[in-house]
Structure formats: structure tokens, C-alpha cells
């Protein structure tokens, strides 16, 4: 900022009311954080690295449901259950979880991960197998 007589006046930011605000201002101004600030930043970054936004997950699910709804006139809860069973027992074709289905990734022990076999299994028998496997641990 310049005054009328050619002298430049620099406006200084008011002192930070607390340490976190000071860190926030410092990072915003490309100040190198000290060791404690860097450790705090690294802890927060580690948590956020594996965190997905809930809205992203919801939008992903909505896009899948929209596609399915375009194929079916009515998307009833039993139809959603059927689709959920199919997609959760369907193995991925590529990526780090290639040839594993979401149920396997969760560590669920089923007699089979084949959609048709699961669909034809008696629900009470399947529940009994799952509870027996859980109690054995």
C-alpha cells in the first residue's frame, strides 16, 4: 500500500489468537512448519489419505441404481437385495482386488461365492453355517 509521499506501508496481519490459527495462516503463506506442526500435519494427512467423501460414495451408489432403474420399471427392496447379493459375490475383473469379490475382501467365509449357488442355498442353512463359522473363532 502506498502513501501520498511515496512511502510504502505494509499491512501486517494481526497476531493469531491461538496456535492452530497461526499454523493455518503460516501454511497459507508458504511458511515452513516447525517439527511439532509437521507431526500434527502428518497425523491428519494419514487419516485423510484413506478417507472417502460420503457424498462420493452416495453418488457412486446412486449412479449404479439409476442405471438399474432404467432397466426395471420398479426397483423394490427385494430387487435391491438380489442386486446387492450379485454385486457383492461378483469378483472384480481388474485392480488390486482382482479375482476377489467384496464378500471375500471383508473376510466373510461362505460355502461358495458363486451367485447362483448362494441364491439356491436354503437361507436357514446358510445362516447356520455362518453362525457356526463365527462361533468357531
Kinemage of the C-alpha trace (Angstrom):
@kinemage 1
@onewidth
@group {chain A} dominant
@subgroup {mainchain}
@vectorlist {calphas} color= white
{ca unk a 1} P 0.000 0.000 0.000
{ca unk a 2} L 1.463 3.384 -0.872
{ca unk a 3} L 1.072 6.699 0.952
{ca unk a 4} L 0.875 10.065 -0.782
{ca unk a 5} L 4.528 10.918 -0.103
{ca unk a 6} L 5.888 7.768 -1.824
{ca unk a 7} L 6.472 5.731 1.349
{ca unk a 8} L 5.228 2.158 1.162
{ca unk a 9} L 3.219 0.931 4.130
{ca unk a 10} L 2.865 -2.808 4.600
{ca unk a 11} L -0.192 -4.020 6.475
{ca unk a 12} L 0.771 -6.719 8.966
{ca unk a 13} L -1.669 -9.449 9.874
{ca unk a 14} L -2.881 -9.316 13.454
{ca unk a 15} L -1.300 -11.928 15.712
{ca unk a 16} L -3.008 -15.296 15.681
{ca unk a 17} L -5.358 -15.816 18.646
{ca unk a 18} L -4.237 -19.432 19.005
{ca unk a 19} L -1.613 -21.868 17.738
{ca unk a 20} L -3.866 -23.602 15.173
{ca unk a 21} L -4.841 -20.327 13.553
{ca unk a 22} L -1.149 -19.440 13.390
{ca unk a 23} L -0.402 -22.756 11.691
{ca unk a 24} L -3.252 -22.237 9.244
{ca unk a 25} L -2.006 -18.765 8.349
{ca unk a 26} L 1.582 -19.974 8.076
{ca unk a 27} L 0.707 -22.816 5.714
{ca unk a 28} L -1.357 -20.421 3.639
{ca unk a 29} L 1.649 -18.136 3.315
{ca unk a 30} L 4.104 -20.951 2.429
{ca unk a 31} L 5.878 -20.781 5.772
{ca unk a 32} L 7.816 -23.945 6.592
{ca unk a 33} L 6.129 -25.613 9.593
{ca unk a 34} L 8.222 -26.483 12.639
{ca unk a 35} L 8.683 -30.077 13.817
{ca unk a 36} L 5.561 -30.197 16.048
{ca unk a 37} L 3.393 -28.634 13.338
{ca unk a 38} L 4.732 -31.073 10.757
{ca unk a 39} L 3.990 -34.046 13.040
{ca unk a 40} L 0.398 -32.817 13.514
{ca unk a 41} L 0.005 -32.318 9.785
{ca unk a 42} L 1.338 -35.828 9.066
{ca unk a 43} L -1.132 -37.409 11.544
{ca unk a 44} L -4.096 -35.646 9.938
{ca unk a 45} L -2.851 -36.468 6.425
{ca unk a 46} L -2.555 -40.161 7.341
{ca unk a 47} L -6.209 -40.266 8.424
{ca unk a 48} L -7.472 -38.339 5.409
{ca unk a 49} L -5.467 -40.404 2.915
{ca unk a 50} L -7.782 -43.411 3.238
{ca unk a 51} L -10.980 -41.444 3.815
{ca unk a 52} L -13.549 -41.114 1.074
{ca unk a 53} L -16.160 -38.422 0.990
{ca unk a 54} L -19.560 -39.784 1.902
{ca unk a 55} L -21.109 -37.808 -0.927
{ca unk a 56} L -18.778 -39.553 -3.394
{ca unk a 57} L -19.831 -42.975 -2.139
{ca unk a 58} L -23.501 -41.996 -2.254
{ca unk a 59} L -23.185 -40.603 -5.783
{ca unk a 60} L -21.461 -43.812 -6.884
{ca unk a 61} L -24.310 -45.882 -5.466
{ca unk a 62} L -26.920 -43.559 -6.983
{ca unk a 63} L -25.343 -43.858 -10.429
{ca unk a 64} L -25.476 -47.660 -10.213
{ca unk a 65} L -29.077 -47.561 -9.016
{ca unk a 66} L -30.075 -45.136 -11.776
{ca unk a 67} L -28.637 -47.488 -14.373
{ca unk a 68} L -30.503 -50.416 -12.833
{ca unk a 69} L -33.747 -48.450 -12.575
{ca unk a 70} L -33.591 -47.692 -16.280
{ca unk a 71} L -33.791 -51.465 -16.881
{ca unk a 72} L -36.580 -52.199 -14.407
{ca unk a 73} L -39.913 -50.434 -14.038
{ca unk a 74} L -39.945 -50.882 -10.279
{ca unk a 75} L -36.919 -51.097 -8.033
{ca unk a 76} L -38.349 -52.904 -4.999
{ca unk a 77} L -36.401 -53.791 -1.831
{ca unk a 78} L -36.261 -57.497 -2.806
{ca unk a 79} L -34.840 -56.489 -6.211
{ca unk a 80} L -32.222 -54.334 -4.464
{ca unk a 81} L -31.351 -57.281 -2.200
{ca unk a 82} L -30.925 -59.518 -5.223
{ca unk a 83} L -28.672 -56.991 -6.954
{ca unk a 84} L -26.674 -56.455 -3.756
{ca unk a 85} L -26.081 -60.216 -3.479
{ca unk a 86} L -24.969 -60.369 -7.111
{ca unk a 87} L -22.541 -57.451 -6.931
{ca unk a 88} L -21.107 -58.438 -3.543
{ca unk a 89} L -20.434 -62.004 -4.710
{ca unk a 90} L -19.180 -60.962 -8.152
{ca unk a 91} L -15.351 -60.986 -8.453
{ca unk a 92} L -13.541 -57.881 -9.654
{ca unk a 93} L -12.007 -58.229 -13.122
{ca unk a 94} L -9.072 -55.874 -12.582
{ca unk a 95} L -7.315 -53.797 -9.983
{ca unk a 96} L -5.657 -54.678 -6.699
{ca unk a 97} L -8.602 -56.907 -5.666
{ca unk a 98} L -8.677 -58.777 -8.982
{ca unk a 99} L -10.465 -62.151 -8.843
{ca unk a 100} L -11.867 -61.447 -5.344
{ca unk a 101} L -15.395 -60.350 -4.550
{ca unk a 102} L -16.361 -57.763 -1.895
{ca unk a 103} L -17.502 -60.544 0.454
{ca unk a 104} L -14.037 -62.108 0.261
{ca unk a 105} L -12.399 -58.718 0.814
{ca unk a 106} L -14.429 -58.398 4.029
{ca unk a 107} L -13.174 -61.818 5.165
{ca unk a 108} L -16.638 -63.392 5.057
{ca unk a 109} L -16.484 -67.186 4.914
{ca unk a 110} L -19.273 -68.533 2.728
{ca unk a 111} L -19.639 -72.078 1.402
{ca unk a 112} L -19.404 -70.580 -2.081
{ca unk a 113} L -19.069 -67.129 -3.570
{ca unk a 114} L -20.929 -68.131 -6.720
{ca unk a 115} L -24.088 -66.024 -7.101
{ca unk a 116} L -26.302 -68.877 -8.332
{ca unk a 117} L -25.166 -71.276 -5.614
{ca unk a 118} L -25.785 -68.652 -2.939
{ca unk a 119} L -29.184 -67.899 -4.417
{ca unk a 120} L -30.202 -71.561 -4.353
{ca unk a 121} L -28.898 -72.199 -0.828
{ca unk a 122} L -31.529 -72.539 1.872
{ca unk a 123} L -31.349 -69.289 3.919
{ca unk a 124} L -31.659 -71.072 7.271
{ca unk a 125} L -28.869 -73.492 6.302
{ca unk a 126} L -26.666 -70.591 5.207
{ca unk a 127} L -27.375 -68.710 8.446
{ca unk a 128} L -26.488 -71.838 10.430
{ca unk a 129} L -23.179 -72.239 8.546
{ca unk a 130} L -22.285 -68.593 9.087
{ca unk a 131} L -23.098 -68.635 12.803
{ca unk a 132} L -21.169 -71.898 13.272
{ca unk a 133} L -18.138 -70.462 11.460
{ca unk a 134} L -18.347 -67.285 13.589
{ca unk a 135} L -18.609 -69.247 16.862
{ca unk a 136} L -15.627 -71.426 15.923
{ca unk a 137} L -13.354 -68.366 16.035
